[in-house]
Amino acid sequence: KTMASMYRRPRGGGNPLPPSYRNKALLIIAAIAVYTAFLYHSGGAGQYLGTDTAAPDPNLSASALSGMAAMANSNRKLQVSTWNVAAINNNPFEYWITYDENPAYETIMSDIEAFLENPGAQDVPVSQVFTEEMFAELEKRMDGVGWDNVRSYWDNDFKNRKIIQGFMKDPLLGSKRLASMPDRITNTINVLGSDLPVCRPTVINMYDGDLSTLPLWWSAWEKFMFDTPLTIQSKDGSFTEPPYKMLQPIKKAKYPDITEEEEKVSLPLQTMCGAIFDAILVHMMNTVSSPDVWQSLKKTMVENLNRQKVPHTLDILENVYGSSDIITLQEVSGSLIEQARNRPLGQRFWIVAPGSMDAVRDQNSVILLAKETFPAGPSAEITSLVESSFEPGVTVPVAKGDILAITATDRDGIPFVVASFHGDTNGLATKPVLSAIMKGMASDSSLVTHKLVFGLDANTYEKAKPGKQQDVLEWGQHYVSYDLTSCWGDVPNPANYTTFNSRTYLQPQLNKACKKTDKRANGDVNPKDFILFGKEDFKVVHTWKDNTGEKSYIEDMAFPTLNFPSDHGILATIVEPMTPTSNA
């Protein structure tokens, strides 16, 4: 199948051009042909388009031009939406949320903050929370699996530490990863044969067992770690083993603060520290709140923020943004893709996932094309072309699944390149990825005349750390240099935020926690999301952002909320084609 045949105008698609537009289009095509020939003969086109720019395919040039004229003549507009739907967060308490429906949320989170910041007499020794009896039982378990004994660490150090200043807020414990490493590996485990993951008995995940007392917690925790074989899928196939066998040694080469002696016993040492960590969390929650209050609150949050995240996300896309012609999504799970295809959304849209999915992080960029607008669906994926167009010798921080770029032809015969991209945390890949898209398009004669629509989480910052984060104004200068503009115009407003999230005190990295009063000052409140297109191709009719799922955005509101399931706002724009007169 030739590239030209891929882009033939679908039979019966589009609107017939009136004689005046047809004649104008033919004159413009002829003029372009003559002028392009002159430029290439004189070397001018190479200077204007770049020395590696391919000569445009004449048939596609004509199709693009007549298609744009037909679109303008019929007053058809294009609605483009983009949304980083955010990977499922297993800890419902990790980020401050807006939960106006239940005042108990603010009370509990504020009391946990106070407990950790000013514990006073509540800063008791570890052995009063994770007791001698608990350690003895853990020691017997660890000895039974052949691990080295760590009683000396318990007797001479950990049992005498204060639970807050000596343990939870100990920076060395954090840099050694003695509590965060076992939490990361065993917090939430996806198992074969179940739609729901298995969760370690702790406060900071979706575990739904009773944690109203420390003995109840300890019994469940010990059984989970040592007596619960789980079958999981790895790149080498499936295997079945209890969680303690999934733990990994902590290497001094990677975490230099750990001592050589601690490295040798890192498996039993991190298991002990993980148990202490979870015990303190349960103790804190039952101290600042009654179990029936906080466990009921957690159950509601888990249901809305975690278990119903995918259905909530799809409901918003279907019911509020179903009129879009193009939707670009980022950080999409395989489960969301599968469920979307089996819902009305899959009847209305072509749902395009990367040919090479990220199954490990389960975060992929995805594109939805309205079947009415793109009756033939996607033509080809060109992600590999983009990735091969990075500057030689330059390391670009992109992961598998971050980039998706495809071609498609709309009902008027306009050829498009549509791209979706999830930038790295600091936004340092955003400029190189756009440059690679433009370079890849310029290198292929069949792509030169395509119209680019690019929706992305650029991870740009209002006040970027120089050299370490991508400044939003510098990003604007970059896309303008390619004759592109954005839904926000040529110069984005640095204070036009699309994120507002900040970490609470109920998560393993307390150095990243934000006080309630500092949510705005210390949180991630930045202008991160963009839709780009050619400045000479389209102009904006209307742009909006949304953190409610109702086409409205509440400034200075932390999200997600129980009704809005992502920490990124939705961005949408309606554009119309530049008329042939304004292009000429």
N, C-alpha and C positions, 0 to 999 in steps of 0.2 A: 504494500500500500504506500503510495508516494505521499510526501508531505503536502503537495499541492492538493491531492484528492481529499486529504483530511479536512481541508478548509473550504471545500466547495460549499456554496450556499445550499442549505437543505431545501429540498423540493417543497414548494408551497410556503416556505418560511419568509418572514419579513414582509415589508410593504413595497409595492411597486413605486418606483420613482416617477414623479411627474416629469413631463418633457423639459421644463425649465431647469430642474435639478439634474436631470440626466445630461443635458447639454453642458451645464456648468461643471459637472463632475468630469466629463470627457475633456473639456478644455483644460481643467486643472491637471488631469493625468498627463495630457500632452505636454503641458508646461513643465511639470515635474520631470518628465522623461528627458526633455531637452536640457533643462538646467542641471540635472544629475549627470548627464553625459558630459556636459561642459565642465562640471566640477571635477569629475574623475579624470578627464583629459588633462586638466590643468593642475591636478593635485589638491584642489580645494576641498573636496569631500573628505579626503583622508585627514586633512588638518581639522576639519569641523567635527567629523564623527569619530576620529581616532584612527591611527594607522592600521589597526586590526579590524576595522569595521568592514563587514561584508556588504557587497552590492545588494540592494533590496530586490526581492523577487517581484517582478512587474505585476504578475497576476494578483499576488497578495496585496500589493500597494493599491491596485485598483479596487480590490474587494474591500479593503479597509476604508478607502476614501468614499466609495459609494455607500458602504454600510453606515458610516458616520453621517453622511448626508441624509440617508433614509431615516435614521434614528432622529435626527434633528427635525426633519420634515413631519414626522408623526408625533412630535413632542414627547417621545418616549424618554424616560429618565432611568437612571440606574441607582438602585439602593444597595449599598455595601455596608455590611456590619462586621465587626471584629470583636473577639472576646477571648481573653485568657481565662478559661473556665477553671483553672487551677487544679492541680492534682489533689486527690482526696487527702485531707489531713486527718490522721488517725487520732489526734489528741483534740477533743472538743474544747478544751480549756486553753490551748496554746496561745491564741490571739484574742485580744480584747474584741468583743462583739457588741453590737447595739441590741439590747434585749429589753426593750421597754415594757414588754408584756409581763415580766416577772422581776420585781425589784430585788428579790433575793439574790439574783446574779451579781449585781453591783455590790451588794453588802458582803457576800462571800468573797469575791475577788479582792475587795478593799481590805477585808480582814486578813486574808492570806498575805497580802502585801505588807500589812502592819506586823503580822507574825514574823515574817522574814526580815523586815527592816528593823523592828524594835521588839525583839522577843522577850527581853527582860527575864523574869523568873521562869518563863516557859522554855528557855534555852537549856533544857535538861540534858544529862549525859545520854549517849546513844543507848547504853544498856537499859535505860528505863523505857525505851521504845522497842528496840530490837533486843529482846531479853537474852540473858545467859542461856535459858532453856532453848530458845530459838536457835542461838548459835550452836549449841551442842548437837541439836538435831541436824543442822546444816553441815556441821563438821563430819558427822557420821555419814551423811549422804555423799559428801565430797571424797572422804576416805574410801567409800565403797566403790567409787568409779575410778579409783587409782590416781587421784590428784594428790599433789603435795599438800602437806598440812600447813594451814595458815593461822593456827591458834596464837602463835607469838604476835602476829599483827593485831589480832583481836585483843589479847590480854594487855599488851604493852602500848597499844595506840588507840584503836578504833572504839573500843567500848567506853573509853574515858572521854572521848571527844564530845563537845557540846553539839547538839543536833543541827543548830543553825550556823553559828560562827565557826565551829570546828569541822562541820561536814558539808552542809548544803552550800555554804558560801566560801568554802576553801578553794582558792584558785588553782592550787596544784592538783587537787583531786580532779578538777575540770580538765587541765592540760594533760593529765595522765590518762584521761578518758576512762577512769575506773568505774564510773557510774553511767556515763552517757553511752559507752560502747555496748554494754549488755542491754541497755534500754533500746538502742537502735536496732539490734539484731533480733530481740525477742518481743518487742513491744506489740507488734501486729504481724502475724504470720499467715500468708495466703497458702491454703492447702488444696490439694487436688480433691475433686469430688464435692466441693462445697462452694456455694456462692458467697458465703460469709467467712471472713478470716477468723483465726483463733487468736485470742488476745491474752497477754500475760495479766494476771490479777494485779491491777494497779489503778490509780486514779486517772492517769493521763493517757487513756486509750478508750476503746469502745467496750471494755469488759463490763458485763452486765450482772455479774454475781454480787453477792452481799459483802460489802466491805464495812459493815457497821461496827465491827470490833477487830482488834489486831489478831486475836486467835483465829477468827474466821478467815481473815486475809492470809495468815501464815499457812494454814492448812491447805488452802487453795493454791497458794504460790508454790509450796514445796511439791505438791502433786503435779502442777503444771510443768515445772522445770525438770523433774526427774522421772515422772511416771506417765507422761502423756506423749506417746509416739505420734509424730505428725508426718504426713506424706507431702512432700513439696517437690516442685519442678525446678530443675536447674538446667543450665545449658548442656550438661552431660547426661541428662535424663532425670528420672524421678528417684527419690530415696526417702526412706522412712527412719526417723530417729527422734528422740526427745529433745527439747530445746537446749538443754545444757551442752549437747554435742554440737550445736550450731555455733556456739561461742568461738571467737577467734583470739589467738594470743595477741597481746599488745606489744608491738615491737619498739624497742628503743630507737631504732633507726628512723622510724616515722614519728614517734612521740618522745622526743629526747628528754623530757622531764622525768620519765619513769626510770627508776634505778635498774641496774643489772639484776639485782636480787628480786625486785618486783617483777621484772620481765619474766624470770624463770617460773614464777608462781602466778602469772597474770590471769590464768583461767580461774583458779579458786579465789583469787583476790578480787577479781571483778565480780564474781558471783556473790561473794559476801557483800561487797559495796553496793551491788544492785539490790540485794535484799534489804540492806539498811536504808537505801534511798526510797524504795517503795514503802517500807514501814513508816518512815517519817512523813511521807505524803498522806498516808491513811490517817496517821496520828494528827496531823495538822487539820485535815478536813473535819475529822470528828471532834476537834477542839474548837474550831471557829464556828461550826454549824452542827446541827443535829443530823444524824445519818438519814432520816426520812426526808429532810429538806434538800440536802445537797445531792443525794442519790436520785431523788425524783427530778431535780433540776438537770442533772447529768443525763438521765434517760431521755428527757425531752430534747436536749441539745444534740445528743448522739443521733437520735432519730432524724432530726431536721438537718444538721450540719454534715453528718457522715452517711448514714444509711440511705437517706432520701436525696443525697446530693445529686446523683445522676438524674433521677426522675424530675427533680426541681429544675435542673439545668435544661433538660429537654422540654419541659412545659413552657419555660420562658422563650426558648428558641421557636417552638411551634406556635404559641399563642400570641406572642408579641413581635417576633422578628421573622415570622413565616412569610411576610411579603417581600423579604430581601431577594435580590437577584444573585448576590454573592455573599457568603458568610465565611470568614476565615476564623478558625479556632486554634488555640494553643493549649498545651498541656492536657491533651485529651487522652483518656484511658481507653484501653481496648474494649472495656465493658460499655462505655458510653457510645462508641462507634457501633457496636453490635446492637445495642438497644435502639439507637437512632434509626438504624436501617429497618428495624421491625416495627417502627411506629409510623404515624402519618407523615412525619418528617421525611422518612425514606421514600414515601410515595411522591412527595413534592420536590425533593432535591436529589441530585446525584451527590452521594457522600463519598468523598475521595480521601483515602488515607495513604500515607507513604508506602511505597513498595517495600521499603525496608523499615519495618516498625521497630520501635524501641520497646521490647518486651520486659526489660529489666526495670528501668525507671517507670515504664508504663505512662510516658508523657510524650504525646505526638502532636505535631501540627496537622490540621485537617482542613479541607476546603469543601464547602457545600455550594453547588451550582443549581439554581432554580431550573427545573426541567422545561418550564415554559420559555425561559429566556435562552437557555442553551439546550435545544431539543436533541442535539447529537451527543451531548455529554462531553466529558473530557476527551481530548485527543491524544495527549501524551504527557508523561511525567518527565520533567527536565531537571529534577533535583540534582542528578549527578553532574549535569552540565554546570550548574551553579557551583557545586562543591569543587569541581575541577578548575574553576575560574578564579580561585583565591590567588593572591600574589604569591609567587614561588618563594619558599623559605620563610614565610610568615605563618606562625601558628595562630589560628583563629579558634577561640574557645566555643566551638559548637559541638553538641552531642547528637547522637543518633536520634532521628525523629524531630529535631528542632526546626528543620527546613522542609517545606514542601512547595514545589513549584510545578505548575502544569500549564498546558495550553488548551484552549477551547475556543470555539467559534459560536457567536451568538446568532440569534434568529435573523438578524439583518446582514449576516456575513462578516461581521467585525471580528478579526482574530485577536484573542487576548492571551497574555501571560498573566496568570493569577498566582500569587505567592502568599504563603502564611509562614510566619517565623516567630519563634520564642527566643528572645535574647537571653544571654547569660546574666547572672545577678547584677553585674556591674555595667552591663551594656556595651562591653568592649568589642563584641562581635557584630554589633548592629551596623556600623559603617562598612566594615569589610564584606558583610553579606549583601548589602545593597550594591556595593561596587561589583561584586561577583555576578549578581543578577544582571546588571547593566552590561558588563563585559561579555557574559554568556549570550545575551540577546544580540549584542552588536556583532558577535563572531559568526552568526548563522544567518544566511540570506533569507531564510524562511521566518526568522523571528524579528528582524530589524523593524518591520512595520507593525508588529503586534502592539496592542495597547496594554500597558502594564497597570494592574491593580494589585496593590501590596498591602495586606493587613498584618500588623505586627504588634507584639509586646516588645517595644524597643528597649525597655529598662533604662530609660534616660532619667536624668536627675535635674531638679531645679538648682541645687547647689552641689554640683559634683566635686568630688575630691580629685584635684588635678592629677592626671596620669593614672588614676585608679578607677574612675567612673566616667560614664559618657554624659557630658553636658548637653542639655536639651537644645540650647541655642546653636551650639556647634553642630549638632545633628541636623538642625534645620538648614544650616549653610551647606551641609554635605548633600542633602537630597536636592536642594535648589541647583547645585552645581551640575546635576544631571538633567536639568530642565524639567524636574518634577516639582510638584507642590503637594500639599497635604490637605486633609479635611480641615485642618486648623490654619491653613494658609502657608505662605512662604516663611513667616517668622512665628513659630509657636510661642504661646504665652507660657512662660515658665511656671506660673501659678495656676495653670489650668490642669488640676490634678485628676488622675483616673485611678489612684490607689489611696487608701487610708487604712493601714493596718499596723499594729504594734503588739509585741509579745507580752504576755502576762508573766506572773511569777510561778505559774503551774506548768513548768516545762524544764527540761534538764539544763539548759544554758542560762543560768540566772544573770550572767554578765550581759545578756541581751534583753533582759526584762525591762519594761517601761512602767513607771508608776502611773497610777490613774491620772494624775494631774499633768503627766508628761507625754500622754499618748500622742498629742499633736506635735509637740516639739521633737520628740525622739523617735517617732514612728516612721514608717515608710509612706510618706505623703508626697507623691511625685507625679509629673506628667509623663506617663510611660507608654500610652497606647496611641497608635497612628494608623491612618489609611493614606497611602500615597498613590498618585496617578500622574500622567503627563500633563504638564501645564498647558500645552497646546491641544490637548485631547478633550478634557472635561473641565467644567467649572462647578463650584459648589452651589447648590440651591439651599440646602439646610443640613446642619450637623448637630447631633446631640449626643450626650453621654448619659449613662443610666446605672445607678447602683441600687435600684428598687425593684427592677423587673417590670416597671410600669412606664418606661420612657421618660423617667425623671431622675435627677441626680440631687441628692441632699448633701450639700457641702458640709465639711467638718463633722461628718458621721463616719465612725469606724465601721468597717464591714469586712467579712461577711456578716449577715444577719440571719435570723431564722427563715426569712423570706427570700433572701438573695444569697446564693450559695458560693460566691467567689470573692476573692480579695482584689480582683480587678473589675473596674466598671466595664460595661458594654459601651462600645463606640459605634455610631452609625452615621452615615452620610448619604444624602441624595445628590447625585450629580447629573448634569445634562451635558450633551456634547457641545463643543465649540462649533459654531456654524461654519460652513465652508467660506463664507465671507470673512469671518474673523480669523480663519486660518490662512487665508490667501495672502 
